[in-house]
Amino acid sequence: MNAPDPTAPTPTPRSHTLRRTVFGLYALALLIATHWPQLTITGPVERTDLFIHTGAFGVWTMLLIACSFFGRALCARNVLISGALGLVYAPLDELSQSLPILNRVAAIDDALANILGVLLASAGALVLGRVLRARVRRR
């Protein structure tokens, strides 16, 4: 069993509130952006939208992890549960775009880009958590 990092600051209710508010606002903005009717994205490379999907869901996941809903932000439990939630939400967000009223198209490659963003953010948080814990143990 991993002992909590004794050097990690204990999150205050105020910092929890701030992080959770930022996540909520970002999640709402992402939901609106991904469901905006007839939205088209053009960019300097073909399928620029796939890079945007990956980055947007990576940020969504990092912000969810920072909320510390399931333990300290970078503890494996919090990262894994947050990542699992992202893996459920990311394709559902894409699937819900197929609602006729939105006049949008749900695409498998968009859903896979969403999932890639979740996986990259989760993997990065796991690695960062391990590195930080190893530094503390060396002291």
ChimeraX attribute file (.defattr): number of C-alpha atoms within 10 A of each C-alpha:
attribute: neighborCount
match mode: 1-to-1
recipient: residues
	/A:1	3
	/A:2	7
	/A:3	6
	/A:4	11
	/A:5	16
	/A:6	10
	/A:7	8
	/A:8	11
	/A:9	8
	/A:10	10
	/A:11	12
	/A:12	9
	/A:13	9
	/A:14	9
	/A:15	12
	/A:16	15
	/A:17	12
	/A:18	13
	/A:19	17
	/A:20	19
	/A:21	14
	/A:22	16
	/A:23	21
	/A:24	16
	/A:25	11
	/A:26	17
	/A:27	19
	/A:28	12
	/A:29	12
	/A:30	17
	/A:31	13
	/A:32	11
	/A:33	11
	/A:34	17
	/A:35	20
	/A:36	14
	/A:37	15
	/A:38	10
	/A:39	11
	/A:40	8
	/A:41	10
	/A:42	9
	/A:43	8
	/A:44	6
	/A:45	8
	/A:46	8
	/A:47	13
	/A:48	12
	/A:49	16
	/A:50	19
	/A:51	15
	/A:52	16
	/A:53	24
	/A:54	23
	/A:55	19
	/A:56	20
	/A:57	26
	/A:58	25
	/A:59	19
	/A:60	23
	/A:61	29
	/A:62	24
	/A:63	22
	/A:64	26
	/A:65	28
	/A:66	22
	/A:67	25
	/A:68	20
	/A:69	15
	/A:70	15
	/A:71	16
	/A:72	21
	/A:73	21
	/A:74	22
	/A:75	21
	/A:76	19
	/A:77	15
	/A:78	23
	/A:79	29
	/A:80	19
	/A:81	17
	/A:82	24
	/A:83	25
	/A:84	16
	/A:85	14
	/A:86	25
	/A:87	21
	/A:88	12
	/A:89	17
	/A:90	24
	/A:91	19
	/A:92	13
	/A:93	17
	/A:94	23
	/A:95	16
	/A:96	15
	/A:97	19
	/A:98	15
	/A:99	12
	/A:100	10
	/A:101	8
	/A:102	14
	/A:103	13
	/A:104	19
	/A:105	17
	/A:106	16
	/A:107	13
	/A:108	12
	/A:109	13
	/A:110	22
	/A:111	22
	/A:112	18
	/A:113	23
	/A:114	28
	/A:115	23
	/A:116	21
	/A:117	28
	/A:118	30
	/A:119	21
	/A:120	19
	/A:121	25
	/A:122	26
	/A:123	15
	/A:124	16
	/A:125	24
	/A:126	18
	/A:127	14
	/A:128	14
	/A:129	18
	/A:130	15
	/A:131	11
	/A:132	13
	/A:133	20
	/A:134	12
	/A:135	9
	/A:136	13
	/A:137	9
	/A:138	6
	/A:139	5
